[in-house]
Amino acid sequence: MQFEVWHYIVVAALIINIAVSIYITKVEGLNKFQKKAQIVIVWVIPFLAAIGLWLFNRSLEQEAKQHKEFGSGPQDSGPEAGE
């Protein structure tokens, strides 16, 4: 049995889709529906969707890490704070 070029393409697509599907399940900023929808898109449109959604979710995670607040979070000391 000889491997042709399309065999390598299918194997590469499977590996990328599996890796991105696992990555999407571990993203904390998405709810269940968003995760399921993105995984379906990855499997329906193999290469472009997998790479595109991976880059998109990765950029969201990096942005969230940069905007993390220092300390215990916002403290409300205004008039409605229970004076």
PDB file of N, CA, C and O in Angstrom:
ATOM      1  N   MET A   1       0.839  -1.187   0.000  1.00  0.00           N
ATOM      2  CA  MET A   1       0.000   0.000   0.000  1.00  0.00           C
ATOM      3  C   MET A   1       0.880   1.244   0.000  1.00  0.00           C
ATOM      4  O   MET A   1       1.700   1.436   0.898  1.00  0.00           O
ATOM      5  N   GLN A   2       0.708   2.066  -0.990  1.00  0.00           N
ATOM      6  CA  GLN A   2       1.487   3.283  -1.090  1.00  0.00           C
ATOM      7  C   GLN A   2       0.675   4.464  -0.559  1.00  0.00           C
ATOM      8  O   GLN A   2      -0.528   4.583  -0.791  1.00  0.00           O
ATOM      9  N   PHE A   3       1.378   5.319   0.152  1.00  0.00           N
ATOM     10  CA  PHE A   3       0.729   6.539   0.615  1.00  0.00           C
ATOM     11  C   PHE A   3       0.835   7.580  -0.485  1.00  0.00           C
ATOM     12  O   PHE A   3       1.916   7.868  -0.998  1.00  0.00           O
ATOM     13  N   GLU A   4      -0.300   8.125  -0.825  1.00  0.00           N
ATOM     14  CA  GLU A   4      -0.311   9.203  -1.801  1.00  0.00           C
ATOM     15  C   GLU A   4      -0.422  10.525  -1.049  1.00  0.00           C
ATOM     16  O   GLU A   4      -0.595  10.557   0.169  1.00  0.00           O
ATOM     17  N   VAL A   5      -0.320  11.590  -1.790  1.00  0.00           N
ATOM     18  CA  VAL A   5      -0.347  12.921  -1.181  1.00  0.00           C
ATOM     19  C   VAL A   5      -1.646  13.136  -0.405  1.00  0.00           C
ATOM     20  O   VAL A   5      -1.611  13.705   0.686  1.00  0.00           O
ATOM     21  N   TRP A   6      -2.769  12.707  -0.926  1.00  0.00           N
ATOM     22  CA  TRP A   6      -4.036  12.950  -0.258  1.00  0.00           C
ATOM     23  C   TRP A   6      -4.126  12.202   1.058  1.00  0.00           C
ATOM     24  O   TRP A   6      -4.850  12.634   1.955  1.00  0.00           O
ATOM     25  N   HIS A   7      -3.407  11.083   1.204  1.00  0.00           N
ATOM     26  CA  HIS A   7      -3.374  10.383   2.491  1.00  0.00           C
ATOM     27  C   HIS A   7      -2.745  11.284   3.568  1.00  0.00           C
ATOM     28  O   HIS A   7      -3.241  11.370   4.691  1.00  0.00           O
ATOM     29  N   TYR A   8      -1.660  11.940   3.205  1.00  0.00           N
ATOM     30  CA  TYR A   8      -0.993  12.838   4.150  1.00  0.00           C
ATOM     31  C   TYR A   8      -1.875  14.035   4.502  1.00  0.00           C
ATOM     32  O   TYR A   8      -1.889  14.494   5.644  1.00  0.00           O
ATOM     33  N   ILE A   9      -2.607  14.532   3.513  1.00  0.00           N
ATOM     34  CA  ILE A   9      -3.504  15.657   3.759  1.00  0.00           C
ATOM     35  C   ILE A   9      -4.622  15.255   4.721  1.00  0.00           C
ATOM     36  O   ILE A   9      -4.965  16.020   5.622  1.00  0.00           O
ATOM     37  N   VAL A  10      -5.187  14.074   4.539  1.00  0.00           N
ATOM     38  CA  VAL A  10      -6.253  13.600   5.423  1.00  0.00           C
ATOM     39  C   VAL A  10      -5.719  13.384   6.837  1.00  0.00           C
ATOM     40  O   VAL A  10      -6.377  13.762   7.807  1.00  0.00           O
ATOM     41  N   VAL A  11      -4.540  12.784   6.966  1.00  0.00           N
ATOM     42  CA  VAL A  11      -3.953  12.556   8.281  1.00  0.00           C
ATOM     43  C   VAL A  11      -3.654  13.893   8.968  1.00  0.00           C
ATOM     44  O   VAL A  11      -3.907  14.050  10.163  1.00  0.00           O
ATOM     45  N   ALA A  12      -3.119  14.848   8.215  1.00  0.00           N
ATOM     46  CA  ALA A  12      -2.827  16.169   8.783  1.00  0.00           C
ATOM     47  C   ALA A  12      -4.115  16.852   9.236  1.00  0.00           C
ATOM     48  O   ALA A  12      -4.151  17.457  10.308  1.00  0.00           O
ATOM     49  N   ALA A  13      -5.173  16.761   8.426  1.00  0.00           N
ATOM     50  CA  ALA A  13      -6.455  17.374   8.790  1.00  0.00           C
ATOM     51  C   ALA A  13      -7.011  16.739  10.055  1.00  0.00           C
ATOM     52  O   ALA A  13      -7.512  17.445  10.930  1.00  0.00           O
ATOM     53  N   LEU A  14      -6.930  15.420  10.164  1.00  0.00           N
ATOM     54  CA  LEU A  14      -7.420  14.741  11.367  1.00  0.00           C
ATOM     55  C   LEU A  14      -6.653  15.167  12.607  1.00  0.00           C
ATOM     56  O   LEU A  14      -7.250  15.433  13.650  1.00  0.00           O
ATOM     57  N   ILE A  15      -5.340  15.234  12.497  1.00  0.00           N
ATOM     58  CA  ILE A  15      -4.512  15.628  13.647  1.00  0.00           C
ATOM     59  C   ILE A  15      -4.826  17.064  14.066  1.00  0.00           C
ATOM     60  O   ILE A  15      -4.984  17.349  15.253  1.00  0.00           O
ATOM     61  N   ILE A  16      -4.915  17.965  13.086  1.00  0.00           N
ATOM     62  CA  ILE A  16      -5.214  19.368  13.399  1.00  0.00           C
ATOM     63  C   ILE A  16      -6.608  19.491  14.007  1.00  0.00           C
ATOM     64  O   ILE A  16      -6.783  20.196  15.001  1.00  0.00           O
ATOM     65  N   ASN A  17      -7.598  18.820  13.429  1.00  0.00           N
ATOM     66  CA  ASN A  17      -8.968  18.905  13.942  1.00  0.00           C
ATOM     67  C   ASN A  17      -9.085  18.358  15.357  1.00  0.00           C
ATOM     68  O   ASN A  17      -9.767  18.947  16.195  1.00  0.00           O
ATOM     69  N   ILE A  18      -8.431  17.243  15.626  1.00  0.00           N
ATOM     70  CA  ILE A  18      -8.468  16.667  16.976  1.00  0.00           C
ATOM     71  C   ILE A  18      -7.806  17.609  17.969  1.00  0.00           C
ATOM     72  O   ILE A  18      -8.341  17.853  19.051  1.00  0.00           O
ATOM     73  N   ALA A  19      -6.633  18.145  17.602  1.00  0.00           N
ATOM     74  CA  ALA A  19      -5.910  19.051  18.507  1.00  0.00           C
ATOM     75  C   ALA A  19      -6.725  20.309  18.795  1.00  0.00           C
ATOM     76  O   ALA A  19      -6.815  20.737  19.946  1.00  0.00           O
ATOM     77  N   VAL A  20      -7.315  20.900  17.769  1.00  0.00           N
ATOM     78  CA  VAL A  20      -8.092  22.130  17.963  1.00  0.00           C
ATOM     79  C   VAL A  20      -9.381  21.841  18.723  1.00  0.00           C
ATOM     80  O   VAL A  20      -9.814  22.662  19.532  1.00  0.00           O
ATOM     81  N   SER A  21     -10.003  20.687  18.477  1.00  0.00           N
ATOM     82  CA  SER A  21     -11.217  20.319  19.219  1.00  0.00           C
ATOM     83  C   SER A  21     -10.923  20.193  20.707  1.00  0.00           C
ATOM     84  O   SER A  21     -11.698  20.665  21.540  1.00  0.00           O
ATOM     85  N   ILE A  22      -9.815  19.562  21.039  1.00  0.00           N
ATOM     86  CA  ILE A  22      -9.414  19.447  22.451  1.00  0.00           C
ATOM     87  C   ILE A  22      -9.126  20.821  23.031  1.00  0.00           C
ATOM     88  O   ILE A  22      -9.523  21.120  24.157  1.00  0.00           O
ATOM     89  N   TYR A  23      -8.438  21.656  22.263  1.00  0.00           N
ATOM     90  CA  TYR A  23      -8.126  23.011  22.722  1.00  0.00           C
ATOM     91  C   TYR A  23      -9.407  23.796  23.008  1.00  0.00           C
ATOM     92  O   TYR A  23      -9.504  24.478  24.029  1.00  0.00           O
ATOM     93  N   ILE A  24     -10.391  23.701  22.107  1.00  0.00           N
ATOM     94  CA  ILE A  24     -11.638  24.446  22.280  1.00  0.00           C
ATOM     95  C   ILE A  24     -12.376  23.978  23.536  1.00  0.00           C
ATOM     96  O   ILE A  24     -12.975  24.794  24.236  1.00  0.00           O
ATOM     97  N   THR A  25     -12.342  22.678  23.830  1.00  0.00           N
ATOM     98  CA  THR A  25     -13.034  22.195  25.030  1.00  0.00           C
ATOM     99  C   THR A  25     -12.408  22.739  26.302  1.00  0.00           C
ATOM    100  O   THR A  25     -13.066  22.791  27.341  1.00  0.00           O
ATOM    101  N   LYS A  26     -11.147  23.144  26.236  1.00  0.00           N
ATOM    102  CA  LYS A  26     -10.454  23.645  27.429  1.00  0.00           C
ATOM    103  C   LYS A  26     -10.496  25.163  27.580  1.00  0.00           C
ATOM    104  O   LYS A  26     -10.063  25.689  28.605  1.00  0.00           O
ATOM    105  N   VAL A  27     -11.010  25.876  26.574  1.00  0.00           N
ATOM    106  CA  VAL A  27     -11.109  27.335  26.652  1.00  0.00           C
ATOM    107  C   VAL A  27     -12.165  27.688  27.689  1.00  0.00           C
ATOM    108  O   VAL A  27     -13.294  27.204  27.612  1.00  0.00           O
ATOM    109  N   GLU A  28     -11.813  28.520  28.650  1.00  0.00           N
ATOM    110  CA  GLU A  28     -12.716  28.851  29.752  1.00  0.00           C
ATOM    111  C   GLU A  28     -13.722  29.944  29.411  1.00  0.00           C
ATOM    112  O   GLU A  28     -14.762  30.032  30.063  1.00  0.00           O
ATOM    113  N   GLY A  29     -13.451  30.764  28.429  1.00  0.00           N
ATOM    114  CA  GLY A  29     -14.316  31.897  28.131  1.00  0.00           C
ATOM    115  C   GLY A  29     -15.523  31.569  27.270  1.00  0.00           C
ATOM    116  O   GLY A  29     -16.284  32.471  26.920  1.00  0.00           O
ATOM    117  N   LEU A  30     -15.720  30.313  26.921  1.00  0.00           N
ATOM    118  CA  LEU A  30     -16.838  29.937  26.063  1.00  0.00           C
ATOM    119  C   LEU A  30     -17.850  29.113  26.837  1.00  0.00           C
ATOM    120  O   LEU A  30     -17.484  28.314  27.699  1.00  0.00           O
ATOM    121  N   ASN A  31     -19.144  29.313  26.523  1.00  0.00           N
ATOM    122  CA  ASN A  31     -20.152  28.455  27.137  1.00  0.00           C
ATOM    123  C   ASN A  31     -20.277  27.169  26.315  1.00  0.00           C
ATOM    124  O   ASN A  31     -19.622  27.032  25.282  1.00  0.00           O
ATOM    125  N   LYS A  32     -21.110  26.229  26.766  1.00  0.00           N
ATOM    126  CA  LYS A  32     -21.217  24.917  26.105  1.00  0.00           C
ATOM    127  C   LYS A  32     -21.664  25.044  24.654  1.00  0.00           C
ATOM    128  O   LYS A  32     -21.125  24.372  23.774  1.00  0.00           O
ATOM    129  N   PHE A  33     -22.646  25.902  24.403  1.00  0.00           N
ATOM    130  CA  PHE A  33     -23.131  26.056  23.030  1.00  0.00           C
ATOM    131  C   PHE A  33     -22.024  26.562  22.113  1.00  0.00           C
ATOM    132  O   PHE A  33     -21.861  26.057  21.002  1.00  0.00           O
ATOM    133  N   GLN A  34     -21.262  27.552  22.566  1.00  0.00           N
ATOM    134  CA  GLN A  34     -20.188  28.108  21.744  1.00  0.00           C
ATOM    135  C   GLN A  34     -19.122  27.050  21.453  1.00  0.00           C
ATOM    136  O   GLN A  34     -18.614  26.958  20.335  1.00  0.00           O
ATOM    137  N   LYS A  35     -18.791  26.254  22.471  1.00  0.00           N
ATOM    138  CA  LYS A  35     -17.802  25.197  22.267  1.00  0.00           C
ATOM    139  C   LYS A  35     -18.289  24.180  21.244  1.00  0.00           C
ATOM    140  O   LYS A  35     -17.545  23.799  20.339  1.00  0.00           O
ATOM    141  N   LYS A  36     -19.536  23.741  21.385  1.00  0.00           N
ATOM    142  CA  LYS A  36     -20.084  22.753  20.448  1.00  0.00           C
ATOM    143  C   LYS A  36     -20.127  23.325  19.034  1.00  0.00           C
ATOM    144  O   LYS A  36     -19.760  22.641  18.079  1.00  0.00           O
ATOM    145  N   ALA A  37     -20.571  24.570  18.894  1.00  0.00           N
ATOM    146  CA  ALA A  37     -20.669  25.190  17.575  1.00  0.00           C
ATOM    147  C   ALA A  37     -19.294  25.312  16.922  1.00  0.00           C
ATOM    148  O   ALA A  37     -19.144  25.032  15.733  1.00  0.00           O
ATOM    149  N   GLN A  38     -18.304  25.725  17.687  1.00  0.00           N
ATOM    150  CA  GLN A  38     -16.969  25.869  17.124  1.00  0.00           C
ATOM    151  C   GLN A  38     -16.370  24.521  16.745  1.00  0.00           C
ATOM    152  O   GLN A  38     -15.679  24.421  15.731  1.00  0.00           O
ATOM    153  N   ILE A  39     -16.619  23.492  17.533  1.00  0.00           N
ATOM    154  CA  ILE A  39     -16.110  22.165  17.197  1.00  0.00           C
ATOM    155  C   ILE A  39     -16.778  21.645  15.926  1.00  0.00           C
ATOM    156  O   ILE A  39     -16.115  21.035  15.087  1.00  0.00           O
ATOM    157  N   VAL A  40     -18.084  21.878  15.774  1.00  0.00           N
ATOM    158  CA  VAL A  40     -18.776  21.463  14.547  1.00  0.00           C
ATOM    159  C   VAL A  40     -18.183  22.184  13.345  1.00  0.00           C
ATOM    160  O   VAL A  40     -17.958  21.570  12.302  1.00  0.00           O
ATOM    161  N   ILE A  41     -17.930  23.475  13.481  1.00  0.00           N
ATOM    162  CA  ILE A  41     -17.342  24.242  12.384  1.00  0.00           C
ATOM    163  C   ILE A  41     -15.962  23.691  12.022  1.00  0.00           C
ATOM    164  O   ILE A  41     -15.627  23.583  10.842  1.00  0.00           O
ATOM    165  N   VAL A  42     -15.172  23.345  13.018  1.00  0.00           N
ATOM    166  CA  VAL A  42     -13.838  22.792  12.770  1.00  0.00           C
ATOM    167  C   VAL A  42     -13.936  21.517  11.934  1.00  0.00           C
ATOM    168  O   VAL A  42     -13.129  21.308  11.029  1.00  0.00           O
ATOM    169  N   TRP A  43     -14.910  20.672  12.227  1.00  0.00           N
ATOM    170  CA  TRP A  43     -15.016  19.400  11.516  1.00  0.00           C
ATOM    171  C   TRP A  43     -15.704  19.542  10.168  1.00  0.00           C
ATOM    172  O   TRP A  43     -15.480  18.719   9.280  1.00  0.00           O
ATOM    173  N   VAL A  44     -16.536  20.564   9.990  1.00  0.00           N
ATOM    174  CA  VAL A  44     -17.201  20.758   8.700  1.00  0.00           C
ATOM    175  C   VAL A  44     -16.265  21.432   7.698  1.00  0.00           C
ATOM    176  O   VAL A  44     -16.272  21.092   6.514  1.00  0.00           O
ATOM    177  N   ILE A  45     -15.476  22.368   8.160  1.00  0.00           N
ATOM    178  CA  ILE A  45     -14.520  23.086   7.297  1.00  0.00           C
ATOM    179  C   ILE A  45     -13.116  22.814   7.854  1.00  0.00           C
ATOM    180  O   ILE A  45     -12.592  23.624   8.618  1.00  0.00           O
ATOM    181  N   PRO A  46     -12.509  21.697   7.483  1.00  0.00           N
ATOM    182  CA  PRO A  46     -11.311  21.213   8.170  1.00  0.00           C
ATOM    183  C   PRO A  46     -10.159  22.198   8.389  1.00  0.00           C
ATOM    184  O   PRO A  46      -9.966  22.628   9.526  1.00  0.00           O
ATOM    185  N   PHE A  47      -9.404  22.569   7.396  1.00  0.00           N
ATOM    186  CA  PHE A  47      -8.180  23.332   7.639  1.00  0.00           C
ATOM    187  C   PHE A  47      -8.427  24.772   8.047  1.00  0.00           C
ATOM    188  O   PHE A  47      -7.917  25.221   9.073  1.00  0.00           O
ATOM    189  N   LEU A  48      -9.193  25.492   7.267  1.00  0.00           N
ATOM    190  CA  LEU A  48      -9.385  26.925   7.520  1.00  0.00           C
ATOM    191  C   LEU A  48     -10.069  27.194   8.849  1.00  0.00           C
ATOM    192  O   LEU A  48      -9.641  28.069   9.602  1.00  0.00           O
ATOM    193  N   ALA A  49     -11.121  26.454   9.143  1.00  0.00           N
ATOM    194  CA  ALA A  49     -11.846  26.687  10.394  1.00  0.00           C
ATOM    195  C   ALA A  49     -10.997  26.302  11.596  1.00  0.00           C
ATOM    196  O   ALA A  49     -10.987  27.017  12.598  1.00  0.00           O
ATOM    197  N   ALA A  50     -10.295  25.198  11.512  1.00  0.00           N
ATOM    198  CA  ALA A  50      -9.480  24.759  12.645  1.00  0.00           C
ATOM    199  C   ALA A  50      -8.410  25.787  12.971  1.00  0.00           C
ATOM    200  O   ALA A  50      -8.259  26.188  14.125  1.00  0.00           O
ATOM    201  N   ILE A  51      -7.682  26.204  11.977  1.00  0.00           N
ATOM    202  CA  ILE A  51      -6.610  27.174  12.213  1.00  0.00           C
ATOM    203  C   ILE A  51      -7.189  28.528  12.613  1.00  0.00           C
ATOM    204  O   ILE A  51      -6.669  29.178  13.520  1.00  0.00           O
ATOM    205  N   GLY A  52      -8.264  28.961  11.943  1.00  0.00           N
ATOM    206  CA  GLY A  52      -8.868  30.251  12.252  1.00  0.00           C
ATOM    207  C   GLY A  52      -9.431  30.323  13.665  1.00  0.00           C
ATOM    208  O   GLY A  52      -9.196  31.300  14.375  1.00  0.00           O
ATOM    209  N   LEU A  53     -10.172  29.300  14.080  1.00  0.00           N
ATOM    210  CA  LEU A  53     -10.750  29.307  15.429  1.00  0.00           C
ATOM    211  C   LEU A  53      -9.678  29.156  16.503  1.00  0.00           C
ATOM    212  O   LEU A  53      -9.803  29.727  17.586  1.00  0.00           O
ATOM    213  N   TRP A  54      -8.638  28.401  16.217  1.00  0.00           N
ATOM    214  CA  TRP A  54      -7.542  28.277  17.179  1.00  0.00           C
ATOM    215  C   TRP A  54      -6.886  29.637  17.389  1.00  0.00           C
ATOM    216  O   TRP A  54      -6.650  30.044  18.527  1.00  0.00           O
ATOM    217  N   LEU A  55      -6.591  30.344  16.297  1.00  0.00           N
ATOM    218  CA  LEU A  55      -5.973  31.672  16.417  1.00  0.00           C
ATOM    219  C   LEU A  55      -6.904  32.649  17.127  1.00  0.00           C
ATOM    220  O   LEU A  55      -6.455  33.434  17.963  1.00  0.00           O
ATOM    221  N   PHE A  56      -8.194  32.611  16.805  1.00  0.00           N
ATOM    222  CA  PHE A  56      -9.167  33.512  17.424  1.00  0.00           C
ATOM    223  C   PHE A  56      -9.247  33.285  18.934  1.00  0.00           C
ATOM    224  O   PHE A  56      -9.153  34.236  19.710  1.00  0.00           O
ATOM    225  N   ASN A  57      -9.419  32.029  19.353  1.00  0.00           N
ATOM    226  CA  ASN A  57      -9.533  31.729  20.783  1.00  0.00           C
ATOM    227  C   ASN A  57      -8.229  32.000  21.516  1.00  0.00           C
ATOM    228  O   ASN A  57      -8.241  32.440  22.665  1.00  0.00           O
ATOM    229  N   ARG A  58      -7.118  31.742  20.867  1.00  0.00           N
ATOM    230  CA  ARG A  58      -5.815  32.017  21.479  1.00  0.00           C
ATOM    231  C   ARG A  58      -5.648  33.516  21.723  1.00  0.00           C
ATOM    232  O   ARG A  58      -5.140  33.928  22.766  1.00  0.00           O
ATOM    233  N   SER A  59      -6.076  34.326  20.759  1.00  0.00           N
ATOM    234  CA  SER A  59      -5.937  35.776  20.933  1.00  0.00           C
ATOM    235  C   SER A  59      -6.850  36.274  22.048  1.00  0.00           C
ATOM    236  O   SER A  59      -6.484  37.196  22.778  1.00  0.00           O
ATOM    237  N   LEU A  60      -8.047  35.672  22.192  1.00  0.00           N
ATOM    238  CA  LEU A  60      -8.942  36.060  23.283  1.00  0.00           C
ATOM    239  C   LEU A  60      -8.340  35.723  24.641  1.00  0.00           C
ATOM    240  O   LEU A  60      -8.444  36.506  25.585  1.00  0.00           O
ATOM    241  N   GLU A  61      -7.710  34.552  24.737  1.00  0.00           N
ATOM    242  CA  GLU A  61      -7.080  34.164  26.007  1.00  0.00           C
ATOM    243  C   GLU A  61      -5.936  35.102  26.354  1.00  0.00           C
ATOM    244  O   GLU A  61      -5.792  35.501  27.510  1.00  0.00           O
ATOM    245  N   GLN A  62      -5.120  35.458  25.366  1.00  0.00           N
ATOM    246  CA  GLN A  62      -3.996  36.359  25.621  1.00  0.00           C
ATOM    247  C   GLN A  62      -4.495  37.733  26.043  1.00  0.00           C
ATOM    248  O   GLN A  62      -3.916  38.361  26.929  1.00  0.00           O
ATOM    249  N   GLU A  63      -5.562  38.197  25.416  1.00  0.00           N
ATOM    250  CA  GLU A  63      -6.136  39.496  25.769  1.00  0.00           C
ATOM    251  C   GLU A  63      -6.692  39.468  27.186  1.00  0.00           C
ATOM    252  O   GLU A  63      -6.529  40.435  27.931  1.00  0.00           O
ATOM    253  N   ALA A  64      -7.344  38.377  27.569  1.00  0.00           N
ATOM    254  CA  ALA A  64      -7.907  38.258  28.909  1.00  0.00           C
ATOM    255  C   ALA A  64      -6.802  38.244  29.961  1.00  0.00           C
ATOM    256  O   ALA A  64      -6.974  38.814  31.039  1.00  0.00           O
ATOM    257  N   LYS A  65      -5.694  37.615  29.673  1.00  0.00           N
ATOM    258  CA  LYS A  65      -4.579  37.576  30.624  1.00  0.00           C
ATOM    259  C   LYS A  65      -3.979  38.964  30.818  1.00  0.00           C
ATOM    260  O   LYS A  65      -3.545  39.302  31.919  1.00  0.00           O
ATOM    261  N   GLN A  66      -3.951  39.769  29.759  1.00  0.00           N
ATOM    262  CA  GLN A  66      -3.381  41.110  29.850  1.00  0.00           C
ATOM    263  C   GLN A  66      -4.269  42.057  30.644  1.00  0.00           C
ATOM    264  O   GLN A  66      -3.766  42.988  31.273  1.00  0.00           O
ATOM    265  N   HIS A  67      -5.588  41.834  30.627  1.00  0.00           N
ATOM    266  CA  HIS A  67      -6.523  42.740  31.281  1.00  0.00           C
ATOM    267  C   HIS A  67      -6.968  42.254  32.652  1.00  0.00           C
ATOM    268  O   HIS A  67      -7.950  42.757  33.199  1.00  0.00           O
ATOM    269  N   LYS A  68      -6.265  41.292  33.205  1.00  0.00           N
ATOM    270  CA  LYS A  68      -6.624  40.799  34.531  1.00  0.00           C
ATOM    271  C   LYS A  68      -6.370  41.894  35.564  1.00  0.00           C
ATOM    272  O   LYS A  68      -5.353  42.587  35.520  1.00  0.00           O
ATOM    273  N   GLU A  69      -7.297  42.032  36.478  1.00  0.00           N
ATOM    274  CA  GLU A  69      -7.156  43.074  37.491  1.00  0.00           C
ATOM    275  C   GLU A  69      -6.184  42.646  38.572  1.00  0.00           C
ATOM    276  O   GLU A  69      -6.052  41.460  38.874  1.00  0.00           O
ATOM    277  N   PHE A  70      -5.521  43.602  39.136  1.00  0.00           N
ATOM    278  CA  PHE A  70      -4.592  43.354  40.224  1.00  0.00           C
ATOM    279  C   PHE A  70      -5.360  43.434  41.537  1.00  0.00           C
ATOM    280  O   PHE A  70      -6.197  44.321  41.707  1.00  0.00           O
ATOM    281  N   GLY A  71      -5.093  42.542  42.448  1.00  0.00           N
ATOM    282  CA  GLY A  71      -5.747  42.569  43.755  1.00  0.00           C
ATOM    283  C   GLY A  71      -6.994  41.724  43.779  1.00  0.00           C
ATOM    284  O   GLY A  71      -7.121  40.762  43.021  1.00  0.00           O
ATOM    285  N   SER A  72      -7.917  42.085  44.653  1.00  0.00           N
ATOM    286  CA  SER A  72      -9.110  41.272  44.849  1.00  0.00           C
ATOM    287  C   SER A  72     -10.286  41.727  44.003  1.00  0.00           C
ATOM    288  O   SER A  72     -11.399  41.235  44.193  1.00  0.00           O
ATOM    289  N   GLY A  73     -10.076  42.644  43.081  1.00  0.00           N
ATOM    290  CA  GLY A  73     -11.153  43.091  42.213  1.00  0.00           C
ATOM    291  C   GLY A  73     -11.678  44.442  42.640  1.00  0.00           C
ATOM    292  O   GLY A  73     -11.168  45.048  43.582  1.00  0.00           O
ATOM    293  N   PRO A  74     -12.690  44.909  41.952  1.00  0.00           N
ATOM    294  CA  PRO A  74     -13.219  46.246  42.251  1.00  0.00           C
ATOM    295  C   PRO A  74     -13.935  46.280  43.596  1.00  0.00           C
ATOM    296  O   PRO A  74     -14.613  45.329  43.983  1.00  0.00           O
ATOM    297  N   GLN A  75     -13.769  47.381  44.287  1.00  0.00           N
ATOM    298  CA  GLN A  75     -14.417  47.581  45.585  1.00  0.00           C
ATOM    299  C   GLN A  75     -15.408  48.725  45.436  1.00  0.00           C
ATOM    300  O   GLN A  75     -15.039  49.815  44.997  1.00  0.00           O
ATOM    301  N   ASP A  76     -16.642  48.489  45.791  1.00  0.00           N
ATOM    302  CA  ASP A  76     -17.670  49.512  45.666  1.00  0.00           C
ATOM    303  C   ASP A  76     -17.760  50.283  46.981  1.00  0.00           C
ATOM    304  O   ASP A  76     -18.111  49.721  48.018  1.00  0.00           O
ATOM    305  N   SER A  77     -17.443  51.560  46.928  1.00  0.00           N
ATOM    306  CA  SER A  77     -17.514  52.381  48.141  1.00  0.00           C
ATOM    307  C   SER A  77     -18.440  53.576  47.930  1.00  0.00           C
ATOM    308  O   SER A  77     -18.374  54.574  48.647  1.00  0.00           O
ATOM    309  N   GLY A  78     -19.303  53.444  46.926  1.00  0.00           N
ATOM    310  CA  GLY A  78     -20.213  54.536  46.624  1.00  0.00           C
ATOM    311  C   GLY A  78     -21.382  54.574  47.588  1.00  0.00           C
ATOM    312  O   GLY A  78     -21.420  53.810  48.553  1.00  0.00           O
ATOM    313  N   PRO A  79     -22.344  55.465  47.333  1.00  0.00           N
ATOM    314  CA  PRO A  79     -23.472  55.661  48.232  1.00  0.00           C
ATOM    315  C   PRO A  79     -24.366  54.419  48.351  1.00  0.00           C
ATOM    316  O   PRO A  79     -25.046  54.268  49.365  1.00  0.00           O
ATOM    317  N   GLU A  80     -24.389  53.529  47.355  1.00  0.00           N
ATOM    318  CA  GLU A  80     -25.223  52.348  47.440  1.00  0.00           C
ATOM    319  C   GLU A  80     -24.487  51.161  48.084  1.00  0.00           C
ATOM    320  O   GLU A  80     -25.003  50.043  48.075  1.00  0.00           O
ATOM    321  N   ALA A  81     -23.332  51.382  48.623  1.00  0.00           N
ATOM    322  CA  ALA A  81     -22.529  50.292  49.162  1.00  0.00           C
ATOM    323  C   ALA A  81     -22.976  49.884  50.562  1.00  0.00           C
ATOM    324  O   ALA A  81     -22.335  49.030  51.175  1.00  0.00           O
ATOM    325  N   GLY A  82     -24.017  50.447  51.072  1.00  0.00           N
ATOM    326  CA  GLY A  82     -24.514  50.059  52.388  1.00  0.00           C
ATOM    327  C   GLY A  82     -24.039  50.958  53.501  1.00  0.00           C
ATOM    328  O   GLY A  82     -23.678  50.483  54.579  1.00  0.00           O
ATOM    329  N   GLU A  83     -24.036  52.245  53.252  1.00  0.00           N
ATOM    330  CA  GLU A  83     -23.555  53.190  54.266  1.00  0.00           C
ATOM    331  C   GLU A  83     -24.409  53.196  55.497  1.00  0.00           C
ATOM    332  O   GLU A  83     -24.131  53.940  56.438  1.00  0.00           O
TER     333      GLU A  83
END
